[in-house]
Amino acid sequence: MSKESEDADIQRVQKHIDALREFFDTVQVFCSRQEPDDTISVQMGSGNWHARYGQVSEWVLREEQRSRNKARREDQD
């Protein structure tokens, strides 16, 4: 990926982070795109880092538990 393309991706994500920050204390964004030779990803955020980290950590834990619960239900069927 070219530097210009990477800069455009960062600017695009930053624009939306800035817009969301008008309404929220913290914003964390994860984006990815499959390109022919690679997967491009951008991770950016704004606001209190500890709050963003805690929210992402909690989300991961919940999703992992949902996945385990679903697997148990499927095993019981």
C-alpha angles and dihedrals in degrees: 000000000000123000089243091054092047091049090049091052092050092048091048093052093043090053091057094043089054091049093050092047088067086071106025136052093222136020129187121181130190117187132173137179130188113231124184094261103024149003112259117210137181125192117183139150146173134211132038108356094210092053091049092047092049093049093049091046091051091049092052092050092049093048092049090051092048089051092050091047091050092049091051092050091049091049090052093052 
